[in-house]
């Protein structure tokens, strides 16, 4: 029994290795597929900037100039894996699973396949459309590096759909938070732990004192914080003189985020004073928040396309970042769409086939709806 083209694409692309900054093989495969569909494909200069094998792919399908350009995006990389992903199709053909030894890679192979399928449908049905742009980013899973360095001067579209989020097909993400990463360097004093421990100061104990005073987890409906990495110590017989604590804070409310970052600084400096030592807190802005109002055209088009497929539109906010953070920062109204995968970043990851097919139909439906925006010549 022959498989739908979108499923064949998935099974073909999922087995290609594509860790972050090592996307060359998958990028070349996508270039060939997009070219075969009649798109011109360029690669920007992001690769060398991030010490990666490949840059972002930017593809275009010309269209009616009276219809506004529209962009679809997905990312080429996956979370770290052993590089030998084996997708398994269920006997009834209803779902594609990981073989249990790794992730499946539906995040974001499903997004790639949905875009290909939507383009395939548009071409086969001869649907009217404006210029269609496709951006396939690299190094998304390691801090949205591809979208950060994307050559935005090459992009014409003012609205975009990023196919890279959870939930059933019909889920649309219109809001994502700002994220800061934090690196806290805590100084102590080394000493022999058995002979003269009183001369030492444990950086581990100092760091722990500060961490126990800081709020973590869900701070409000809009703000989260987590200190997830702790590096310290060389041996049990040495009083530890240095600790590095890494964390993050996210929020869609700038004032809440600013207040929490000030709290982090204050608590660590108070503890440093108590222990008469030095603590430095370094911040790095990873990406900025966005919110797209539901009255915006980019959401209205998706809603109409979903209605035509009998799908309910569910507009939600997310606590994670996405390439859409950078797109919106550069003036492109971008929202996230789900291809219906579940269990991402785990060995239990699955892609329901019916959901994947619906997502491909949705891409084509959005393109079809965009023709209603045609301007009089």
Residue, then its C-alpha position, 0 to 999 in steps of 0.5 A: x500500500x502506497x503511503x501519502x507523500x507527506x508520510x514518505x517525506x517524514x520517514x525519509x527525512x527523520x533518519x537523516x542526522x541533524x544535530x544542532x550546528x550539524x545540519x548539512x545533510x538535512x539542509x541539502x535534502x531539503x534544498x533538493x525537495x524545495x527546488x523540485x517543487x519550483x522554489x529557488x533556494x538560497x543559504x545565508x551566512x549564518x553557518x560560520x557565525x555559529x560554527x555550524x555546517x550550514x546556514x539558514x535556507x531561504x526559499x521562494x515561490x513567485x506568485x501574484x504580486x497583488x497578493x501579500x507575501x507569506x512565510x512558513x518556517x520550521x527548523x532543521x536541527x533536533x535536540x541532541x541524539x545518537x544520530x541513528x533515529x529509526x522511525x517505526x510506523x504502527x501496524x495500523x498506520x495511525x502513528x509514527x513512533x521512535x524505536x525507543x532508543x532516541x527521540x523521533x525528531x518530529x520536532x521539527x521534521x513534522x514542520x518541514x514535511x507540512x511545509x513541503x506538503x502544503x507547497x505540493x498541494x498548492x502546485x498540484x491544485x493550481x491555487x492562486x497565491x502571492x510570493x511564498x517564502x520558506x525559512x528553514x533555520x539552523x541551531x534552533x534547539x540551542x538558543x534560536x541561533x539560526x533565527x537570531x542571525x537570519x539575514x532579514x534583508x532577504x525576507x519580504x513577508x510581513x506575516x509568518x507561520x512557524x510550524x513548531x509547537x505542541x498541541x493538536x492541529x488547530x493550536x496557534x501560539x500568539x505569545x511567547x516570553x522573553x528569556x534571560x540566561x544567568x551565570x553566577x560566579x561564586x568565590x570561596x577560599x580553598x583550604x585542606x578540608x582535614x587539616x585546616x578547614x577553618x581557613x577555607x570558605x566553601x563556595x558551595x555553601x555560599x551558593x546554596x545559601x543564596x539559592x535557598x532565598x531565591x524564588x524559583x519555578x512558576x513565579x506568576x502566570x507570566x513568569x518562570x525561573x529555574x537554576x538548573x546547572x551547578x558546577x563546583x569542586x575538585x576533590x572532597x579534601x579541598x574546601x571548594x573555592x569556586x562555584x558556577x551556577x547557571x539558570x534562566x528567567x522567562x516572562x511575557x511581562x517585562x516589568x515582572x522580569x525586570x523585578x525578578x532579575x533585580x531580586x537575583x542581583x540583590x540576594x546574591x550580593x546580600x549573601x556575598x556581603x554576609x560571607x565577605x566574598x565576591x559573587x558576580x551575576x552575568x545576564x544574557x538576553x536570549x530573545x524578546x517576548x512577543x504577542x500577536x493580537x487575534x484581530x491580526x490578519x496572520x491569525x484570521x487567515x489561519x482561523x479561516x483555513x482551520x474552519x474550512x478543514x473542520x478544525x477548531x482554532x485554539x489561540x494559546x500562549x507558550x512558556x517556551x521560545x521559538x523562532x517567532x520571537x526573533x521574527x516578530x522582533x524584526x517586524x514580521x507578525x509570526x505565530x506558531x502552528x502545531x503539527x500534532x506531535x507528542x512527547x517531543x524531546x523524549x524516546x516516547x515521541x510520536x507523530x499521529x499520521x492523521x494530524x501530520x496530514x491535516x497540518x499539510x492541508x492547513x498550510x495549503x489552506x492558509x495559502x489559499x485564504x491569503x489570495x483573498x488579500x489581493x490588492x486591485x492592480 
